[in-house]
Amino acid sequence: MPEVKFKYQDEAFVYPKLIDAINKLCEYKGKSCTCTSGYRSLEKQKIINAQVLAQHKNQGAYQLPNGAVYTPDGKCWASAYGKSNHCYCIAMDIGDSWFENLANTQLKQFGLVKTMTHEPWHVTLIELVGISENKKKFIRDTVLKGVSKDMNVKEFQVFAGLECDGIAGSKTKAKAKEVLQCCQKILGLNYQTAEEVIKDCMTKPENWLDKLKTIPYFSDFIMNIVRKMGGKK
């Protein structure tokens, strides 16, 4: 299936809703693409700023005390240290020519926008344009934190790209079930038979395997629990 792939795995910590939007675009176009720059730590941002400064040296590029890199025509080629949307997990650079040739009118239907005409590879979500720095920090901290046992409802909503109201409504619960089922597949816990469950979960599976043969509907009972706990109907 066409999808976005990350050139550097340590940069794959990107707002999931942005990744989903890019994947929908890839599926629509029938082409995969490569994210050459996703999340950037402060250390990586400093390295990139130095590289950008060198790349545009012949254009008279200069660097401000905060690290931002500009050319005399007023174009910003690298944001101040820690202030790039990449540092907040809400921007991606897509290095494929087919993507760079897309106009914002084509990206709009996927909720995407290129915010800088001189960087046709740089993309974010339309809904994230102009948001406050506090909102950016909240998204960044939630994405980097990941799905952990102490994640609250509001943090999960940000992670999943839902409306951030802190209420576990129907949409939030549906997304939680979706994430849960995905995690189970990754961990190999998507059991198909009661025998698999018993062998994996019981300290003495042989005692329970015999019950499958002697107790009517015992297998159905086990699988009903598995489906319920796994967020399946």
N, C-alpha and C positions, 0 to 999 in steps of 0.2 A: 504494500500500500504506500502511495506517495506520502511523504512526511518530511518534517524538518529534522535534520541531524546536526549535532553540535560538534564543531571541530575540536573544541577543548572541553572535556567533561567537567572540569572545575568551573566552567561558565554556564553549566546547564541549569543553574538555580534561577529560573526566570518565572515570573508570574504565570501560573498555569493557564489562565484565561487567554493570555497573549499567545502562548504556545498552541493552544487549541485553535485560535483564529488562524494562525499560520498553517496549521495542519489542514484546516478546512479549505484554505486557499490552494494548498498543494493538491488536495484531493480533487478539487474543482478543475485545476489545470492539468491534472494527471502527471505532475512532475514533483520530484523531491527537491529539496534545497538544503543548503548548508549554512548554519549560523556561525559566522566567523568570529563573532563577539557577542556574548550574552551578558551574564552577570560579571561585574568587575569588582574585585576587592580594591581597597585604597592603594595597596602596593602595585597591583596590576595597572590601575589607572595612571599611576605615576610613570610606569614603564611605557605605556601607550602614548602618554603626552610627550615624552622624550622622543619617541619614534616619529610621532606626527610632526613635531617641531623640525626634526631632521629632514623629513620627507618634503616639507614645504619651505625649506630654507631658500631655495632659488626664487621663491615668490615673496621673499621678504618677511617670512613668518617671524613672529616674536611671541614671547611668553610673559604673562603677567605674574606678579608675585604669588598669586593664588594658584598658579599652575596652568591657567587657561591659555590656549594657543590660538592666536589670530593671525590673519594676513591683512595687509594694508587696505584691502577692499572691504574690511569690516566683517568678513566671514569668520565664524568661530569653528575651528576644526577639532578642538578638544576642550571639554568643560573644565572648570576649576576642580581641583582634587576633591574627590568625594561627592561632587555635585552632578556628575553625569547621570542621566536616567539609567544607564547601565549599572551604576552603583546601587540604584534603588530596585533593580530586578525588573524594570518595566520597559526596557528597550532591547532590540535585537538588531544586529547587522547581518543582512542576508547577502552573501557574496556571489549569487548566481545571476548571470546576465539577464535571464528571462524575468527575474524579479525586479532587477534594477530598471528594466524598461517599462514596468507597470506604472500607470498614473494613479493619482489619488482617487480619481473617479472610478477606477476599477477596483481599488482596495476598499472603498467605502462600504460596499455590500457585505464585507467580512468584518467590519468594525475597525479597520486598520487605517493608518495614515502615516505618510512620510512627512516629518515636520521640518525637514531642511532640504531645500531644492538642490543644494550643492552636495548632498550626501544621499543619493538615491537608494542606498543600501540600508539606511537607518529607518527603522519602523517601530511604531508603538500602537497602542489602542487609542481610538478617538476619545473614548471616555476618560482617558488618563491625562489628556492634554489640559494643562492649566490647573491641575490639582495642587493642593497645598503641600509644603514640604513635610508637614506632620503626617499627612496621608501617605506620602511616598515612604517615609520612614516606617510607618505601620505595615505597609505592604512588604517592604524589604525584610523587616524583622520577622514577619510571619512566614514568608517564603523560605528564608534561611533557617528558621526554626524547624520547618517541616511539620509533618503530621506526627505529633508526639502525644503521649498519654495525658499530658496536662494542658493540651490545647483547648481553649474555650470556644464557645459557639461563634463569637465574633471573629476570632482568629481563623477558624475553619472556613468561615464565609469568605474572608479575604483570600485565603489560600485557594479556594475553589472558584473564585470569581463571581460570587453571588452578592446580592444586596446585603450590605453590612449593617444589620439591625440588631444582632445579638439574640434573635428569636429563632428557636428551632422549629420553624414552620415546615410545611409540606415540601417545598423546594429544597430546603436545607437537609431534611431527612432523606429525600430521594438522592441527593448528591452524596450524602454520607454512605448510603447503601452501595452506590456505584463505586466509591473509593474503596469501601470495605471489600467488595467482590474482587476488585483489581488487586488489592493487597493479598488476598487469599490465593489468587493465581500465582502471584510472585513468590509467595512463601510455600506454595505447594499444598495448601490446606483446602482446596476445592474438592472435597471428597465426593465420590460418585456412588459408593456402596457402603452399607453398614459395616461390612467386613473391614474395609479400609479404615474406618473410624476406630473400630475396636483395636485393631493392630497398632494404630498410631497413638492411641490415647490411654489404653489400659495397661497397668503394670503386669497383669497376668491375663493376656488376651485369650488364652486357651479356655479359661473358665467362662468367658463371655461368648466366645464363638459357638460353644455348645448350646447356649440359650437361643441362638438364632434358629437352631433346628427344632427346638422343643417349645418355645413360647410363640404363639400366634401373633402376628403383627409386630413382633419385637423389632424387626428390621425397619418397618415403616415408622415406628416410634422414634428410633434413632435418627433416621434421615429427616424426619419432620423437625427435630431439634436442630440439626445441622443447617437446614434451609432457613429456619427462623433466625438463628444466630448469625447466619451469613447474609442476612438482609434479602433473602429470596422468598418468593411466594410459595 
